[in-house]
Amino acid sequence: MDKRAKKVLQTTFWSSAGWKSAPAVYTGEDFEYAKSHGLMFDPVTITHDECVRRIRELHDSAVTKERVATAFVHSLSSRKVHLRSALSSWALTSGLALHTYEQHPLERASYSCCGDCNAGKIMSDKNYINADLNVLNFERVKWGGVRLNQLLYCWLDLELLSREEELSISRADLEILRRLIEAVEECDPGDTARKLEKRWKDLFPSSKQERDVLMEIWGFAGILVPQEEPRLGRGGDSDFISVANWRGEDRISREKLEFYFGTML
């Protein structure tokens, strides 16, 4: 990743004081430089149906399960957090068939009025008009992603991974992966996602926000699987989405670990 382009992206949205207001229009030499290196983009107008079609094309060509798993593990010691969420983007959309927004409409929806997206826990709109991909990519580069189960983010995430060069996995990456798994298995039955995040704190180079996102990625990928029934005392973890209802007693899905990382473990 080009350092100057990354700095332009980050300083567009973030300062020492936190979030900055997004510009109404992206212009200037710095923006053009970041755009030329694939880190910033002009506003995009795209329909739900076209977005689904592009996602299916990525699944059918460049973005395989093995590629997203390798990218995730490669990121652990290198702290290239932008490579992580392709795992959840792939998992959320791998079973998504070609469909139109109104093919299976819903009046009451928890994620989307598109029945197919809603069934896959994907948030989607019928149309995206002048959508800002830059803020999505900033969140991806800064923390590993935030709006992980949004259709537009999944498309951007998989598209950008398809442009990455071939990645390799080091012993350090594999050791971190093993430690993360062991920490889940060592959780007490009542431990929440927040307690798991604290167990992970000293296992690899990361911030609290990066660890939160990593847990969400594993949740959407089915590696951390909470019970369906809401639990009492959930309130303290209400800032989570996919793992808000996870507890230590749920442990980890060995089936999904084998599915994604079997050859590495």
NORNORBEL-V894726 format. One record per pair of residues at least 6 apart in sequence whose ideal C-beta (glycine too) atoms are under 8 Angstrom apart, sorted by the first residue. I is the first residue (numbers start at 1). J is the second residue. D is the distance in Angstrom with one decimal. If there is no record, write none. Layout:
BEGIN
{{I | J | D} {I | J | D}}
END
This chain:
BEGIN
{{1 | 37 | 7.9} {1 | 39 | 7.3} {1 | 80 | 7.7} {1 | 82 | 7.4} {1 | 141 | 7.7} {2 | 37 | 4.3} {2 | 39 | 7.2} {4 | 33 | 6.5} {4 | 34 | 7.9} {5 | 33 | 6.1} {5 | 34 | 4.2} {5 | 36 | 7.8} {5 | 37 | 3.9} {5 | 38 | 7.8} {5 | 39 | 4.5} {5 | 40 | 7.4} {6 | 39 | 6.3} {6 | 141 | 6.4} {8 | 30 | 4.5} {8 | 31 | 6.9} {8 | 33 | 6.4} {8 | 34 | 4.2} {8 | 39 | 7.4} {8 | 40 | 6.9} {9 | 34 | 5.5} {9 | 39 | 4.9} {9 | 40 | 5.7} {9 | 134 | 6.9} {9 | 137 | 6.6} {9 | 138 | 5.5} {9 | 141 | 6.2} {10 | 138 | 6.6} {10 | 141 | 6.9} {10 | 142 | 6.5} {12 | 20 | 7.3} {12 | 22 | 7.5} {12 | 23 | 7.0} {12 | 26 | 7.9} {12 | 31 | 7.9} {12 | 40 | 7.6} {12 | 134 | 6.8} {12 | 138 | 7.0} {13 | 19 | 6.6} {13 | 20 | 5.7} {13 | 22 | 6.5} {13 | 134 | 7.7} {13 | 135 | 6.2} {13 | 138 | 4.6} {13 | 142 | 8.0} {14 | 20 | 6.4} {14 | 138 | 7.2} {14 | 142 | 6.7} {22 | 132 | 6.6} {22 | 134 | 7.6} {22 | 135 | 5.9} {26 | 40 | 6.7} {26 | 42 | 7.2} {26 | 43 | 7.9} {26 | 134 | 6.7} {31 | 40 | 5.9} {34 | 40 | 3.9} {35 | 41 | 6.4} {35 | 42 | 7.3} {38 | 160 | 7.1} {38 | 163 | 6.3} {39 | 137 | 6.4} {39 | 141 | 7.4} {40 | 134 | 5.1} {40 | 137 | 7.2} {41 | 133 | 4.5} {41 | 134 | 6.0} {41 | 137 | 7.4} {43 | 130 | 4.0} {43 | 131 | 6.4} {43 | 132 | 6.4} {43 | 133 | 7.9} {44 | 128 | 6.7} {44 | 130 | 7.5} {44 | 131 | 5.1} {44 | 133 | 5.8} {45 | 127 | 7.8} {45 | 128 | 6.5} {45 | 129 | 5.3} {45 | 130 | 5.9} {45 | 131 | 7.1} {46 | 127 | 7.8} {46 | 128 | 5.1} {46 | 131 | 7.1} {46 | 152 | 7.8} {47 | 101 | 7.5} {47 | 126 | 7.0} {47 | 127 | 5.4} {47 | 128 | 7.4} {48 | 100 | 7.7} {48 | 101 | 4.3} {48 | 114 | 6.5} {48 | 117 | 7.8} {48 | 124 | 5.4} {48 | 125 | 6.4} {48 | 126 | 5.3} {48 | 127 | 6.9} {48 | 128 | 7.7} {48 | 151 | 6.8} {49 | 99 | 7.9} {49 | 100 | 5.1} {49 | 101 | 6.2} {51 | 124 | 7.6} {51 | 128 | 7.3} {51 | 151 | 5.6} {51 | 152 | 6.5} {51 | 155 | 5.1} {52 | 96 | 6.6} {52 | 98 | 6.3} {52 | 99 | 6.4} {52 | 151 | 7.4} {53 | 98 | 6.4} {54 | 155 | 5.8} {54 | 159 | 7.3} {55 | 93 | 5.1} {55 | 96 | 6.7} {55 | 151 | 7.8} {55 | 154 | 6.4} {55 | 155 | 5.2} {55 | 158 | 6.4} {56 | 96 | 7.3} {56 | 97 | 7.8} {56 | 98 | 5.6} {58 | 155 | 7.8} {58 | 158 | 4.6} {58 | 159 | 6.4} {58 | 162 | 5.9} {59 | 90 | 7.6} {59 | 93 | 6.9} {59 | 94 | 6.2} {59 | 158 | 7.8} {61 | 162 | 7.7} {62 | 162 | 4.0} {63 | 86 | 7.2} {63 | 90 | 6.4} {63 | 158 | 4.9} {63 | 161 | 6.0} {63 | 162 | 5.4} {65 | 90 | 6.6} {65 | 94 | 7.5} {65 | 259 | 7.7} {65 | 260 | 6.8} {67 | 86 | 7.8} {67 | 161 | 7.0} {68 | 86 | 4.3} {68 | 87 | 4.9} {68 | 89 | 7.6} {68 | 90 | 4.4} {68 | 161 | 6.7} {68 | 260 | 8.0} {69 | 87 | 6.6} {69 | 260 | 4.6} {69 | 261 | 5.9} {69 | 264 | 7.6} {70 | 167 | 5.3} {70 | 168 | 7.9} {70 | 169 | 6.1} {71 | 83 | 4.1} {71 | 84 | 7.4} {71 | 86 | 5.4} {71 | 87 | 7.4} {71 | 161 | 6.0} {71 | 164 | 7.0} {71 | 167 | 5.7} {72 | 83 | 6.7} {72 | 84 | 5.3} {72 | 86 | 7.1} {72 | 87 | 4.5} {72 | 217 | 7.6} {72 | 260 | 7.8} {73 | 169 | 5.1} {73 | 173 | 4.9} {73 | 174 | 6.9} {73 | 177 | 5.6} {73 | 261 | 6.9} {73 | 264 | 6.3} {74 | 80 | 7.0} {74 | 83 | 6.2} {74 | 167 | 4.4} {74 | 168 | 6.8} {74 | 169 | 5.6} {74 | 170 | 7.8} {74 | 173 | 6.0} {75 | 81 | 6.2} {75 | 82 | 7.8} {75 | 83 | 4.2} {75 | 84 | 5.0} {75 | 144 | 7.9} {75 | 173 | 7.9} {76 | 172 | 7.7} {76 | 173 | 4.8} {76 | 176 | 4.2} {76 | 177 | 6.3} {76 | 180 | 7.9} {76 | 204 | 5.6} {77 | 170 | 6.1} {77 | 172 | 4.0} {77 | 173 | 5.0} {77 | 176 | 5.9} {77 | 204 | 6.9} {77 | 205 | 7.5} {78 | 173 | 7.8} {79 | 205 | 5.1} {79 | 206 | 7.1} {79 | 210 | 7.9} {81 | 140 | 7.8} {81 | 141 | 7.2} {81 | 142 | 7.6} {81 | 143 | 6.3} {81 | 144 | 3.8} {81 | 210 | 5.6} {81 | 213 | 7.4} {82 | 140 | 5.0} {82 | 141 | 4.7} {82 | 144 | 6.9} {82 | 160 | 7.6} {83 | 161 | 7.1} {83 | 164 | 7.2} {83 | 167 | 7.4} {84 | 144 | 4.5} {84 | 145 | 7.2} {84 | 213 | 7.1} {84 | 214 | 6.4} {84 | 217 | 5.7} {85 | 140 | 6.4} {85 | 144 | 5.6} {85 | 145 | 3.7} {85 | 148 | 5.7} {85 | 153 | 8.0} {85 | 157 | 5.5} {85 | 213 | 7.1} {85 | 217 | 5.6} {86 | 157 | 5.5} {86 | 158 | 6.1} {86 | 161 | 4.3} {87 | 217 | 5.5} {87 | 221 | 5.3} {87 | 260 | 7.0} {88 | 145 | 7.8} {88 | 148 | 5.2} {88 | 149 | 7.6} {88 | 216 | 7.2} {88 | 217 | 4.3} {88 | 218 | 7.9} {88 | 219 | 7.9} {88 | 220 | 3.8} {88 | 221 | 5.1} {88 | 242 | 8.0} {89 | 148 | 7.2} {89 | 153 | 7.1} {89 | 154 | 4.1} {89 | 157 | 4.2} {89 | 158 | 5.3} {90 | 158 | 6.7} {90 | 221 | 8.0} {91 | 220 | 6.0} {91 | 221 | 4.1} {91 | 222 | 6.4} {92 | 120 | 6.1} {92 | 121 | 6.9} {92 | 122 | 5.7} {92 | 148 | 7.7} {92 | 149 | 5.9} {92 | 154 | 5.9} {92 | 220 | 5.6} {93 | 120 | 7.3} {93 | 122 | 7.2} {93 | 154 | 5.2} {93 | 158 | 7.3} {95 | 120 | 6.7} {96 | 116 | 6.7} {96 | 117 | 7.5} {96 | 120 | 5.7} {96 | 122 | 7.2} {97 | 116 | 7.0} {99 | 114 | 7.5} {99 | 116 | 4.5} {101 | 113 | 7.7} {101 | 114 | 4.8} {101 | 124 | 7.3} {101 | 126 | 4.6} {102 | 114 | 7.6} {102 | 126 | 7.6} {103 | 114 | 7.6} {103 | 115 | 7.2} {103 | 116 | 6.6} {104 | 114 | 7.2} {104 | 115 | 3.0} {104 | 116 | 5.7} {105 | 113 | 6.2} {105 | 114 | 7.4} {105 | 115 | 6.3} {106 | 112 | 7.6} {106 | 113 | 5.2} {106 | 114 | 7.4} {106 | 115 | 5.1} {106 | 118 | 5.8} {107 | 113 | 7.7} {109 | 115 | 7.9} {109 | 118 | 4.8} {110 | 118 | 6.5} {111 | 117 | 6.4} {111 | 118 | 4.7} {111 | 121 | 5.5} {111 | 122 | 6.1} {111 | 123 | 5.1} {111 | 124 | 7.7} {111 | 149 | 7.3} {112 | 118 | 4.7} {112 | 122 | 6.4} {112 | 123 | 5.7} {112 | 124 | 4.4} {112 | 125 | 7.7} {112 | 151 | 7.8} {113 | 126 | 7.8} {114 | 124 | 5.4} {114 | 126 | 7.7} {117 | 123 | 7.3} {117 | 124 | 4.3} {117 | 151 | 6.3} {121 | 149 | 5.8} {121 | 220 | 7.5} {122 | 149 | 5.6} {122 | 150 | 7.4} {122 | 151 | 5.3} {122 | 154 | 7.1} {123 | 147 | 7.7} {123 | 149 | 5.7} {123 | 150 | 4.8} {123 | 151 | 6.6} {124 | 150 | 7.3} {124 | 151 | 3.9} {124 | 152 | 7.8} {125 | 151 | 7.8} {128 | 152 | 5.9} {131 | 152 | 6.1} {133 | 152 | 7.6} {133 | 156 | 5.5} {136 | 147 | 6.5} {136 | 150 | 8.0} {136 | 152 | 6.9} {136 | 153 | 5.2} {136 | 156 | 5.6} {137 | 156 | 6.6} {137 | 160 | 7.3} {139 | 145 | 5.8} {139 | 146 | 4.1} {139 | 147 | 6.9} {140 | 153 | 7.8} {140 | 156 | 7.7} {140 | 157 | 6.5} {140 | 160 | 7.6} {143 | 207 | 7.6} {143 | 209 | 4.7} {143 | 210 | 5.7} {143 | 212 | 7.9} {143 | 213 | 5.2} {144 | 210 | 5.7} {144 | 213 | 4.1} {144 | 214 | 6.6} {144 | 217 | 7.1} {145 | 153 | 6.7} {145 | 157 | 6.8} {145 | 213 | 5.9} {145 | 217 | 7.5} {146 | 213 | 7.2} {147 | 153 | 4.8} {148 | 154 | 7.9} {148 | 213 | 7.6} {148 | 216 | 5.7} {148 | 217 | 6.7} {148 | 220 | 5.8} {148 | 241 | 7.7} {148 | 242 | 7.7} {149 | 220 | 6.0} {149 | 241 | 7.1} {149 | 242 | 7.5} {169 | 264 | 6.7} {174 | 264 | 6.0} {176 | 203 | 6.4} {176 | 204 | 4.4} {177 | 261 | 6.7} {177 | 264 | 6.9} {177 | 265 | 7.5} {178 | 265 | 7.3} {179 | 203 | 4.5} {179 | 204 | 7.3} {180 | 200 | 6.3} {180 | 203 | 6.2} {180 | 204 | 7.4} {180 | 214 | 7.9} {181 | 252 | 6.3} {181 | 257 | 6.8} {181 | 265 | 8.0} {183 | 196 | 6.9} {183 | 199 | 4.5} {183 | 200 | 5.8} {183 | 203 | 6.4} {184 | 196 | 6.5} {184 | 224 | 7.2} {184 | 248 | 7.9} {184 | 251 | 6.4} {184 | 252 | 4.5} {185 | 251 | 6.3} {185 | 252 | 6.6} {186 | 199 | 7.2} {187 | 195 | 6.9} {187 | 196 | 5.9} {187 | 199 | 6.9} {187 | 248 | 3.2} {187 | 251 | 7.6} {188 | 195 | 7.9} {188 | 248 | 5.1} {189 | 247 | 6.7} {189 | 248 | 5.1} {189 | 249 | 3.8} {190 | 247 | 6.0} {190 | 248 | 6.3} {190 | 249 | 7.3} {191 | 199 | 7.9} {191 | 247 | 6.4} {191 | 248 | 3.5} {192 | 236 | 6.6} {192 | 237 | 4.9} {192 | 246 | 7.3} {192 | 247 | 6.5} {192 | 248 | 8.0} {193 | 215 | 5.5} {193 | 224 | 7.8} {193 | 237 | 5.3} {193 | 240 | 5.2} {193 | 243 | 4.3} {193 | 244 | 7.1} {193 | 246 | 5.2} {194 | 236 | 6.4} {194 | 237 | 5.6} {195 | 248 | 7.5} {196 | 215 | 6.5} {196 | 246 | 7.7} {196 | 248 | 7.4} {197 | 208 | 6.7} {197 | 211 | 4.7} {197 | 212 | 6.1} {197 | 215 | 6.4} {200 | 206 | 7.4} {200 | 211 | 5.1} {200 | 214 | 7.6} {201 | 208 | 7.9} {201 | 211 | 7.1} {206 | 214 | 7.5} {212 | 239 | 7.7} {212 | 240 | 7.2} {215 | 224 | 6.4} {215 | 240 | 7.2} {215 | 242 | 7.9} {215 | 243 | 5.0} {215 | 246 | 8.0} {216 | 240 | 6.6} {216 | 241 | 6.1} {216 | 242 | 5.1} {216 | 243 | 6.3} {218 | 224 | 4.5} {218 | 242 | 8.0} {218 | 243 | 7.4} {219 | 225 | 7.7} {219 | 226 | 7.3} {219 | 240 | 7.8} {219 | 241 | 7.4} {219 | 242 | 2.8} {219 | 243 | 4.0} {219 | 246 | 6.8} {220 | 242 | 4.7} {221 | 256 | 6.6} {221 | 260 | 7.0} {222 | 253 | 5.9} {222 | 256 | 4.7} {223 | 252 | 6.2} {223 | 253 | 5.5} {223 | 256 | 4.7} {223 | 257 | 6.3} {223 | 260 | 7.3} {224 | 242 | 7.5} {224 | 243 | 5.3} {224 | 246 | 5.3} {224 | 250 | 7.2} {224 | 252 | 6.4} {224 | 253 | 7.5} {225 | 246 | 7.5} {225 | 250 | 6.1} {225 | 253 | 5.3} {225 | 256 | 7.9} {226 | 242 | 7.9} {226 | 243 | 6.2} {226 | 244 | 7.2} {226 | 245 | 3.9} {226 | 246 | 3.9} {226 | 247 | 7.1} {226 | 250 | 5.7} {227 | 245 | 6.2} {227 | 247 | 7.5} {227 | 250 | 6.4} {228 | 245 | 8.0} {229 | 245 | 7.9} {230 | 245 | 6.2} {231 | 245 | 5.8} {231 | 247 | 6.6} {234 | 244 | 6.4} {234 | 245 | 6.2} {237 | 243 | 7.6} {237 | 244 | 5.2} {237 | 245 | 7.9} {238 | 244 | 6.4} {240 | 246 | 8.0} {257 | 265 | 6.7} {258 | 265 | 7.6}}
END
